Amino acid sequence: MHIDLSDKRALVTGGASGIGAAIAEVFADSGAHVAVHARTLAKAEATVEQIKAGGGQAFAVEADLTDPAAIEAMCDAGVKGLGGIDIVMNNAGLYIPEAMVESDIDTWRRTMAVNLEAPQLITRITLQTMIEQGTGGRQLYVSSVSAIMAEVLGSPYCASKAGLNALVRCLAVEAGQYGITANSINPGWVDTPMARKAFDDMKEEGQTLEEIIEESMSDNTLGVVIKPADIAAMAAYLASEHGRCITGQDINICAGLSLVRYGD
């Protein structure tokens, strides 16, 4: 099966590394012109350089996703630089483990700002452009299996991702009349810098980071460690014509993790 995104214009948030970088690269490899977002231009440029080295088209945009004004400026720069918008990949996310009894309101608000409020604002801005173009489009989101599972120390993250999935379903109903699809991808643990940071914080005395990653990330039905490319492959499929009849769905890419319960 060939994924063809030729002449498509895509914005990918959180594209400096991990899942976002993998998605931006596969979009570009499939022919799309990509606006790669990160908190700073310098971080986004690393992915842009990788794309250009492979013959793709990309440029960097920046925004602090807790700042609505910065988000609006980033979306405007992305749409202007692309000459329109066909695909929006809301990938950027924040995970801060925290016990409920020790919960801090600032952690809660920051998590909601990045994981839920920023995607909502990015959607609102780019959706208007898609509707005006009259050529349909794809609104895509990286959520998490944490949206549908209970997780120790995960209440802010789980709640934000559950809210994101609900937003996607509502959007699918509203945007379908314009030929615009909306879907979320729910990864399990993926071997990314953010996940490695979380596991590094959790490792026990005498345990190496690689040991806990191999042990914990592969604690799923298939016994495998999920890579960013596994998530990027689904994103590219949904962004392409192959995904034209898929909308309002939460697609789990978790190697069966959603079939079992998180342990303590």
C-alpha positions as CSV (number, residue, x, y, z in Angstrom):
1,M,0.0,0.0,0.0
2,H,1.4,3.4,-1.0
3,I,0.7,6.4,1.1
4,D,0.5,9.5,-1.1
5,L,0.4,12.9,0.5
6,S,1.7,14.8,-2.5
7,D,0.9,18.5,-2.4
8,K,-0.8,18.2,1.0
9,R,0.0,20.9,3.6
10,A,0.5,19.6,7.2
11,L,1.1,21.2,10.6
12,V,2.7,18.9,13.2
13,T,2.9,20.1,16.8
14,G,5.6,18.7,19.2
15,G,7.7,17.9,16.2
16,A,11.2,18.2,17.8
17,S,11.6,14.6,18.7
18,G,9.9,11.3,19.4
19,I,6.5,10.7,17.9
20,G,6.1,14.2,16.5
21,A,9.4,14.0,14.6
22,A,8.6,10.6,13.2
23,I,5.2,11.8,12.0
24,A,6.6,15.0,10.4
25,E,9.2,12.9,8.6
26,V,6.8,10.3,7.3
27,F,4.4,13.0,6.1
28,A,7.3,14.7,4.3
29,D,8.5,11.4,2.9
30,S,5.0,10.8,1.5
31,G,5.0,14.2,-0.3
32,A,3.5,16.7,2.1
33,H,4.9,20.1,2.9
34,V,5.2,20.2,6.6
35,A,5.3,23.0,9.2
36,V,7.1,21.5,12.2
37,H,6.2,23.1,15.6
38,A,8.3,23.1,18.8
39,R,8.5,25.3,21.8
40,T,11.5,27.1,20.1
41,L,12.5,27.3,16.5
42,A,15.9,25.8,17.3
43,K,14.3,22.6,18.5
44,A,12.0,22.4,15.5
45,E,14.9,23.0,13.1
46,A,16.5,19.7,13.9
47,T,13.5,17.8,12.4
48,V,13.3,20.3,9.5
49,E,17.0,19.6,8.6
50,Q,16.4,15.9,8.7
51,I,13.4,16.2,6.4
52,K,15.3,18.4,4.0
53,A,18.2,16.1,4.0
54,G,15.8,13.4,2.7
55,G,14.5,15.7,-0.1
56,G,11.4,16.8,1.7
57,Q,9.8,20.2,2.3
58,A,9.5,21.6,5.8
59,F,9.9,24.7,7.9
60,A,9.9,25.5,11.6
61,V,7.3,27.3,13.7
62,E,7.4,27.9,17.4
63,A,5.0,28.4,20.3
64,D,4.7,27.9,24.0
65,L,1.5,25.8,24.1
66,T,0.4,27.3,27.4
67,D,0.2,30.8,25.7
68,P,-2.9,31.3,23.6
69,A,-1.5,34.3,21.8
70,A,1.6,32.4,20.9
71,I,-0.5,29.5,19.6
72,E,-2.5,31.8,17.4
73,A,0.7,33.4,16.0
74,M,2.1,29.9,15.3
75,C,-1.0,28.7,13.5
76,D,-1.0,31.9,11.4
77,A,2.6,31.4,10.5
78,G,2.1,27.8,9.7
79,V,-0.9,28.3,7.5
80,K,0.7,31.3,5.7
81,G,4.0,29.4,5.1
82,L,2.1,26.4,3.8
83,G,-0.3,28.4,1.7
84,G,-3.3,26.7,3.4
85,I,-3.8,23.7,5.5
86,D,-4.9,20.1,4.7
87,I,-3.6,18.1,7.7
88,V,-3.3,19.1,11.3
89,M,-1.5,16.7,13.7
90,N,-1.9,17.7,17.3
91,N,0.9,15.6,18.8
92,A,2.5,17.8,21.6
93,G,1.8,16.5,25.1
94,L,2.9,16.8,28.7
95,Y,3.1,14.0,31.3
96,I,3.9,14.8,34.9
97,P,3.3,11.9,37.3
98,E,1.6,13.1,40.5
99,A,-0.2,11.4,43.4
100,M,-3.7,12.7,43.9
101,V,-3.1,13.5,47.6
102,E,0.0,15.5,46.7
103,S,-1.6,17.1,43.6
104,D,-0.7,20.7,42.7
105,I,-3.1,23.0,40.9
106,D,-0.4,24.4,38.7
107,T,0.5,20.9,37.5
108,W,-3.1,20.2,36.7
109,R,-3.6,23.5,34.9
110,R,-0.4,23.2,32.9
111,T,-1.2,19.6,31.8
112,M,-4.7,20.7,30.7
113,A,-3.3,23.7,28.9
114,V,-0.9,21.6,26.8
115,N,-2.9,18.4,26.3
116,L,-6.4,19.8,25.9
117,E,-6.7,23.5,25.6
118,A,-3.9,24.0,23.1
119,P,-5.3,21.3,20.7
120,Q,-8.8,22.9,21.0
121,L,-7.4,26.3,20.0
122,I,-5.3,24.9,17.2
123,T,-8.3,23.1,15.9
124,R,-10.6,26.1,16.0
125,I,-8.1,28.2,14.1
126,T,-7.1,25.7,11.4
127,L,-10.6,24.3,11.1
128,Q,-11.9,27.6,9.9
129,T,-9.3,27.7,7.1
130,M,-10.1,24.1,6.1
131,I,-13.8,25.0,5.8
132,E,-13.1,28.1,3.8
133,Q,-10.9,26.1,1.4
134,G,-13.8,23.7,0.7
135,T,-11.5,20.7,0.0
136,G,-11.9,18.7,3.2
137,G,-9.1,17.9,5.5
138,R,-7.7,15.8,8.4
139,Q,-7.7,16.8,12.0
140,L,-5.6,14.3,13.9
141,Y,-4.5,13.9,17.5
142,V,-2.0,11.9,19.5
143,S,-3.9,10.9,22.7
144,S,-3.1,7.9,24.9
145,V,-4.5,4.6,26.2
146,S,-4.4,6.5,29.5
147,A,-7.6,8.1,28.2
148,I,-9.4,4.8,28.7
149,M,-7.4,3.3,31.6
150,A,-6.7,4.1,35.2
151,E,-3.1,4.9,36.0
152,V,-1.3,5.3,39.3
153,L,0.0,8.9,39.5
154,G,-1.8,9.7,36.3
155,S,-4.9,11.7,37.1
156,P,-4.0,15.0,35.3
157,Y,-2.7,13.2,32.2
158,C,-5.5,10.6,32.1
159,A,-8.2,13.3,32.5
160,S,-6.6,15.5,29.8
161,K,-6.4,12.7,27.3
162,A,-10.0,11.5,28.0
163,G,-11.1,15.1,27.4
164,L,-9.1,15.2,24.1
165,N,-10.8,12.0,22.9
166,A,-14.2,13.5,23.7
167,L,-13.3,16.6,21.8
168,V,-12.3,14.6,18.7
169,R,-15.6,12.7,18.7
170,C,-17.6,16.0,18.9
171,L,-15.5,17.5,16.1
172,A,-16.0,14.5,13.8
173,V,-19.8,15.1,14.1
174,E,-19.5,18.8,13.4
175,A,-16.9,18.7,10.7
176,G,-18.1,15.8,8.6
177,Q,-20.3,17.9,6.5
178,Y,-17.2,19.7,5.2
179,G,-15.4,16.5,4.3
180,I,-13.1,16.9,7.3
181,T,-12.3,13.8,9.4
182,A,-11.2,13.8,13.0
183,N,-9.4,10.9,14.7
184,S,-7.2,10.3,17.7
185,I,-4.4,7.8,18.1
186,N,-4.0,6.2,21.5
187,P,-0.5,5.0,22.0
188,G,0.7,2.8,24.8
189,W,4.1,3.4,26.2
190,V,6.3,4.4,23.3
191,D,10.1,4.7,23.4
192,T,10.4,8.5,23.3
193,P,12.4,11.0,25.2
194,M,9.4,11.9,27.3
195,A,8.7,8.3,28.2
196,R,12.4,7.7,29.0
197,K,12.3,10.7,31.3
198,A,9.3,9.2,33.1
199,F,10.9,5.8,33.5
200,D,14.2,7.3,34.6
201,D,12.3,9.0,37.4
202,M,10.7,5.6,38.4
203,K,13.7,3.3,38.2
204,E,14.7,1.6,41.4
205,E,18.2,1.6,43.0
206,G,20.6,-0.6,41.0
207,Q,18.3,-0.6,38.0
208,T,19.4,0.9,34.7
209,L,17.2,3.0,32.4
210,E,17.5,0.4,29.6
211,E,16.5,-2.4,32.0
212,I,13.3,-0.6,33.2
213,I,12.4,0.4,29.6
214,E,12.8,-3.1,28.3
215,E,10.9,-4.6,31.3
216,S,8.1,-2.0,31.6
217,M,7.5,-0.8,28.0
218,S,7.2,-4.4,26.7
219,D,4.8,-5.3,29.5
220,N,2.0,-5.7,26.9
221,T,0.2,-8.6,25.2
222,L,2.7,-8.7,22.3
223,G,5.8,-8.3,24.6
224,V,7.2,-5.5,22.3
225,V,8.6,-2.0,22.8
226,I,6.5,0.4,20.6
227,K,8.6,2.8,18.5
228,P,7.6,6.3,17.2
229,A,7.5,4.9,13.7
230,D,4.6,2.6,14.7
231,I,2.5,5.6,15.6
232,A,3.7,7.6,12.5
233,A,2.5,4.8,10.2
234,M,-1.1,5.1,11.5
235,A,-1.0,8.9,11.3
236,A,0.1,8.8,7.7
237,Y,-2.6,6.3,6.9
238,L,-5.3,8.4,8.5
239,A,-4.0,11.6,6.8
240,S,-4.1,9.9,3.3
241,E,-7.0,9.1,1.1
242,H,-7.0,5.6,2.6
243,G,-8.4,7.1,5.8
244,R,-11.2,9.1,4.1
245,C,-14.0,7.0,5.7
246,I,-12.5,6.9,9.2
247,T,-13.7,9.6,11.6
248,G,-14.5,10.0,15.2
249,Q,-12.4,7.1,16.2
250,D,-9.9,6.5,19.0
251,I,-7.4,4.0,17.6
252,N,-5.3,2.1,20.1
253,I,-1.7,1.4,19.1
254,C,-0.6,-0.2,22.4
255,A,0.5,-3.8,21.6
256,G,-2.6,-4.9,23.6
257,L,-1.8,-2.9,26.7
258,S,-5.4,-1.6,26.7
259,L,-6.6,-5.2,27.3
260,V,-4.8,-5.4,30.6
261,R,-4.8,-3.2,33.7
262,Y,-1.9,-1.0,34.8
263,G,-0.3,-2.3,37.9
264,D,0.8,-0.3,41.0
